């Protein structure tokens, strides 16, 4: 188990060698998670059309 954890952390350090790189990736992933899902966007557009009429 320890070997797997070490390999995982080493891989992460290869992908994100600095704190800034890791922070940027975290911010980008959080932004992606906050994007509306396709169905939410369609539903919101549909509701806006009905409010206008």
C-alpha positions, 0 to 999 in steps of 0.5 A, a space after each residue: 500500500 505504501 508503494 502505491 501511495 508513493 507512486 501516486 504522489 511521485 506522479 502528482 509531483 511530475 504533473 504539478 511540480 510547483 504549488 502554483 501549478 497545483 493551485 492553477 489545476 485545482 482552480 480550473 477543475 473547480 471552474 469546470 465543476 461549476 459549469 451548468 450541465 447541458 440539461 440545466 442550460 436547456 431547462 433554463 432557456 426553456 423557462 426564460 422563453 415562457 417568461 417572455 411570452 
